Amino acid sequence: LPFPSVNRFCTAPNNRTGFLCDDRETCIPASWVCDRVSNCRNGEDEQEKLCDDLPHSLPGYLVFLCSIPTSWVYADQRCDGMNDCGDCSDETGSLASCPPCGWEWWSCIPMHYEYCSCIPRRLCQDGIQHCLSWSDEYIC
């Protein structure tokens, strides 16, 4: 592990898994680590030892392993409603163990690849079919 003596786990805004900066106050979302942008004051979120062998060089809590071997996403992308793994294992898989669709989402079988088991409610009754059942246009 790159930082054996420092626990950098924290909870970022919107209850997302985060990375704690050296100042012990700034908590950035996991997906901001190793994104080539320094979000911590000292740039510790972009250090070579942390980013040189993704995802293996990252602390485990920052990583979610998809069902597809060799595929992974940042932990804060799990259960965010988007199909980040490509096979929905980060949204509907037993490993992801996501809660049911939140109030901003409508539960259905989506027509589009980017969603898994919920669509954003802002897509309801917009004149475009997003659910196989058309429930987004007639019920939602």
PyMOL commands that set and color helices and strands:
alter all, ss='L'
color gray80, all
select helices_A, chain A and resi 13-15+30-32+44-46+48-51+60-62+75-77+121-123+135-138
alter helices_A, ss='H'
color red, helices_A
select strands_A, chain A and resi 9-12+16-20+27-29+63-65+72-74+105-107+118-120
alter strands_A, ss='S'
color yellow, strands_A
deselect
rebuild
show_as cartoon
